[in-house]
Amino acid sequence: MLRRIRERTVPPGGPLTRRQKKAASEAIIRLLGRASGNVSEVAEHLGIDEELIDQLLQELVRIGRVRRNPDGGFTLHDPLSKWWESKGSKNF
């Protein structure tokens, strides 16, 4: 029981394990699926340091799951929705 609690908590300023990094990345993706946000908003919502959130967001941008907006915010990169939007506009 104590081991599970340790795996789910992130010490402030400490490094993340692979499992914690994956869980935090999935949480960021779910959060950005609801609304776009910047580093400080995501960090405040998840309760993790801004530096760690920034590193995770940069990794998600690098692999193509998240897109950086011109205003400095981040949104979920969803190419399928763009496909449906372009497909729907041609039919109507």
TADAKA-V813707 format. One record per residue. N is the residue number from 0. RES is the residue in one small letter. SS is DSSP state (H for helix, E for strand, L for the rest). Layout:
n->N res->RES ss->SS
n->N res->RES ss->SS
This chain:
n->0 res->m ss->L
n->1 res->l ss->H
n->2 res->r ss->H
n->3 res->r ss->H
n->4 res->i ss->H
n->5 res->r ss->H
n->6 res->e ss->H
n->7 res->r ss->H
n->8 res->t ss->L
n->9 res->v ss->L
n->10 res->p ss->L
n->11 res->p ss->L
n->12 res->g ss->L
n->13 res->g ss->L
n->14 res->p ss->L
n->15 res->l ss->L
n->16 res->t ss->L
n->17 res->r ss->H
n->18 res->r ss->H
n->19 res->q ss->H
n->20 res->k ss->H
n->21 res->k ss->H
n->22 res->a ss->H
n->23 res->a ss->H
n->24 res->s ss->H
n->25 res->e ss->H
n->26 res->a ss->H
n->27 res->i ss->H
n->28 res->i ss->H
n->29 res->r ss->H
n->30 res->l ss->H
n->31 res->l ss->H
n->32 res->g ss->H
n->33 res->r ss->H
n->34 res->a ss->L
n->35 res->s ss->L
n->36 res->g ss->E
n->37 res->n ss->L
n->38 res->v ss->H
n->39 res->s ss->H
n->40 res->e ss->H
n->41 res->v ss->H
n->42 res->a ss->H
n->43 res->e ss->H
n->44 res->h ss->H
n->45 res->l ss->H
n->46 res->g ss->L
n->47 res->i ss->L
n->48 res->d ss->L
n->49 res->e ss->H
n->50 res->e ss->H
n->51 res->l ss->H
n->52 res->i ss->H
n->53 res->d ss->H
n->54 res->q ss->H
n->55 res->l ss->H
n->56 res->l ss->H
n->57 res->q ss->H
n->58 res->e ss->H
n->59 res->l ss->H
n->60 res->v ss->H
n->61 res->r ss->H
n->62 res->i ss->H
n->63 res->g ss->L
n->64 res->r ss->L
n->65 res->v ss->E
n->66 res->r ss->E
n->67 res->r ss->E
n->68 res->n ss->L
n->69 res->p ss->L
n->70 res->d ss->L
n->71 res->g ss->L
n->72 res->g ss->L
n->73 res->f ss->E
n->74 res->t ss->E
n->75 res->l ss->E
n->76 res->h ss->L
n->77 res->d ss->L
n->78 res->p ss->H
n->79 res->l ss->H
n->80 res->s ss->H
n->81 res->k ss->H
n->82 res->w ss->H
n->83 res->w ss->H
n->84 res->e ss->H
n->85 res->s ss->H
n->86 res->k ss->H
n->87 res->g ss->H
n->88 res->s ss->H
n->89 res->k ss->H
n->90 res->n ss->H
n->91 res->f ss->L
